[in-house]
């Protein structure tokens, strides 16, 4: 989950769902309240730990934190130097996820179809939103943490991508890189409050509208494929030195900013603001006949697809 959440466009919630721990995760988080302190005071630590589902939380959070912090650097490198291949892997992974989440829908009717379509359109719209300028104010980081963590536990909606849209992804990655404790703590407090609040909403939805909720989540995952499609054409970029948003034509005659950044070995001067998915042939045309790596990308997609099958099989043994 941590590795998935470190990549803008991939949801850790999807991994939790496929591995069979999603509902336990939601129920455990929503169970964190003041009654735990009462249990600790009256019945002791053992009862408190059991009510908290402490072993599950410690194992999960430790894995998420270690993986997120360590993989964020690797993800940054892969996105900068091998974008087509890393997105191909996650594209295959998400395609398989649609099947495994969708098959849990028990009752198919008009409302189910409408819910899937609504979820798909909502997620697709989110993937088309342009990124905001970076902002590192304390209040902004607090609310960015609260909003991003809600997305992180929703299958199909990437918390990291929400950070990208808000303009907080680089601020957070820089804070983690530089060990800026003030920014990290502010973001974490916002994330904890957002997580505890939103998990209660999800628990209620699963309890009262499980079939509809599953349908919407399936739509979320399907709609997110637009963001993860490996071949992109950049429309506008943010020029860091001036703070202005300009069309990519004003910067280079290449059509994809990642290709240009790799060519000049500079990944900081310009930041992608808006882009659109294109076919591999068009991607090649707008980037001076660059090899779109179709065969290799397809192979990596298959690996991502099979990864979900393996993960689901392992998860099914622990349920």
N, C-alpha and C positions, 0 to 999 in steps of 0.2 A: 504493500500500500504506500509506503514511504517513497519508494522508487517511482511509482506511478504518479504520485502527487508532485514530484519534483519536475515533471515534464508538463509544460503548458499544453493542455489539450487532452490529457489522460487523467481519469478519475480514480483515486484510491478506493472510492466507494464501489466502483465496478469490480475491483479485485476482491474486496470484502464479500460482495454478493456471490461471485463465482466460487470463492473458497468456502462458502457456506457459513460464514460467521456474521453476516450482515445484521440479522434481526437480534442476535445476541449482543452485538455491538451497540445497536440502538437502545435496546432494553437496559443494558448495563450503564450506558452514559446517562440515560434519562432517570436512572435510579440514584444518581448522585444528588443527594439533598440533605437537609438538616436532620432528617430522621436517622442518618448514619451516626451523627454525633450522640444522639440519644441512645442508640444501640451500643456505641462504644462505652458510654458512661455507665449504663445499667448492666450490660451483658459481657463486656470485656472485648479485647482485641480480636479474638478468634471469631466471635459472632459478627463483629464489625467487618472483618476481612471477607467473610463468607457473603454477607449482604452486599458488599461492594463488588463482589466477583473480582477480588484483587489479583489473583493469579493471572486471570485473563487480561486484565488491564495492564499489568506490569509487562507481561510478555508482548502484548500488542504495541503499547506505547514505546517500549524500548526498541523494538524492531523498526517502528515508523520513524522515530527520531534519528536513530543511527543511519538508516537507509536514506532518509530524506536529506540529511546534512551531507553525507558522503556522495550520494548519487547526483545531487544538484550540480556539483562541479563536473562530474562525468557527463551529465546530460547537457550542460552548457557547451562542453567540448564537442560532443557528437552533433548537436544542433548546428553549431557553427561550421564544423568541418565535414560532416557526413549527413546533412539534413534529409536527403531523399531516403537514405537507408534507415535512419532512426525512426522517421515518420512511417515508413513502410512496415516496420516491425509492429509499431503500435496500431497501425491501421488493421493489420491482420488480427491483432489481439482484440480490438474493439468489435470487429465483424463477428468473431466467435462469441463475444460477450452478448451480442444481441440475441443470438440463438439461445444461450443458456438462461438469460433473464426472461426472455419471451416465453420459453416453454413452461415457466412456472405460473403463467396465467391460466387459471382453471376454467373460467366461464367467458366464452367469446360471444359478444353481442354488439349491437350498434354502439353502445356506450364505450365498450372496450376499444373499438376501432377509432372512435372520436378521440379518446384519451391518448392513444398512440400517436395519432396525427397531431394533436395539440402539443404533446411533448416533443415530437420531432421538429415542429415549426418553431417552438420556443427555443430549443437548443440550437437550431440552425441560425436563428436570428442572433443569438448571443455570439456565435462564432463569427458573425459578420461585423460586429461592433468594432469601431476603431479604438486603438489604445489611447489612453490619456497620457499627458505628460507626467514625468516622475514627480512625486510629492512625498516628502519625508517628515511632515509635521506629526506631532504626537497624536492629535485627535484623528487625523487621517489614517495613521497606522493602526490605531485601535479599531476603527470601523472596518478597515481593510481586512484585519485579522478575523473579525467576527463574520464578515460576509464570505471570505474565502473558505473558512472552515466549514461553513454550511454547504458550500459547493463540494468540498472535499469528501463529504460523507454521502453525497448524492451520486448514484451511478450515472455516468454520462456527462456530468458537469464537472469540469476540471477546476479545482481550487487555484492551481497555478495560473491557469488561463484567466480566471477572474482577476488575479493579481496583475497579470499583463494588461488587461483591459483598464484596470484602475490606475495603472502606472506605478504599482508598488512592487512588482516582481524584482526589478533591478535593485530597488532600495533594500528589500529583504535579503536578496542574495549577497549584496555588498556588506550588509550588516553581519551576516553569517560568516562571510569571508574575513571580515575585519574584527570579528568578535565584539561588535558594538552592543554591549549588554543592555543599554538603555532602550534602544530601538527593538531589540529582540524581546525584552520583557514587556514592553508596551504592546507589541504585536501578539505575544503569547496570551496576555490577559484578555485582549479582545477576542482571541480565538477560543479561549476557555469559556467565556461568557456566551459567545455565539453558539458553541457546541452544546452546552448544557441546555440552552433555550430551544434550539432547533431540534435536538434529539427528542424532546417531548412531543413536538408537533409530528415528527415522523412516526413515533410510537403510536400516537393516536390514529394516524392515517392507516397504519398497518393493522391496527386492531379493528377499525370500523370500515375501512374501504380498501382492503388488501388487494383485491383484484384490479380495481381502478388505479391504485398506486403503482402496482407492478406494470400496468399498461403505460402509464405516464413515464415511468423510469425507463422502460424499453424504448419509448420514443426519444427520451433524452439521449440515450446512448446512440441511437440511429442518427439523430440530428447532429451529434458531435463529430460524425465522420468528416464533415466538411472541413473542420479545423485540422484534422489529422491527415487529410489527403496529401501525399508526398510532393506533388508537383504544383508549385505556386507561381503566380505572377504578382509582383509587388505593384501597388498603385501609388501609395504615398509613404513618405518616410519623415521622421523627425530629425532635424539637423541639430545636434546637441549644442554646438557652439552658439547658435542664434536662437534656438528654441522655436524655430519656425517649422511648420509642416509643409513640405514641398512634394511635387510629383517626382517619381523616380527618374523621369526623362531629364530633369534638371541636374541630376547627379551623374548619371551614366547611361550609356546606350544599351546596357544589359537590362533584362526584364525582371530579374529577381535579385533582391538586395543581398541575400545570403551568398549568391554567386559572386557579386561584386565585392563584398566584404572579404571573402576568402581570397579573391584575386589580389587585393591590396593588403591583405593580412591586417585589417583594422576592423574590429567588431564593436567598437565603442562610439565612433563618430556619428553613425546613423542608426536609427531605431525604426523598425517597421511599424507603421501605423495602420495601414489597411492593405489587404491583399485579396486575391480570389483564386480559387482552384482552377487548374487548366489541365488539358490532356498532355501526356508526356511529349508528344510531337510538337505541340505549341510551346511547351517549356523549352525544348531544344531550340526551336526557331528564334525565340526572344533572347536566348543566351548564346548567340554565335555558334549554333550547331553543337552545343554541349551535349555529351552523351547523357541521356535521361536514365540510364542504368535500369532499363525495364526488366531484363532477365534477372539481374541480381536483386532488384527491389521486389520482384514477384516471389523469389525464393525466400527473402526475409519476411515477407507477408505471411507465407506458409508457416514459417517458424513461429511467428507471433500467434497465428491461428492455432497451431498445435500446442503452444504453451498453455493456452486457456483450457484445452482438453485435458492436459496433464494436471493442471492446477485444480480443475473441477473434479477429476478422479481422486486426487489426493484429499481434497476437501470432503468428498462424499464418504470417505472411509472414517472421517473424524466426526461425522454428524451423529 
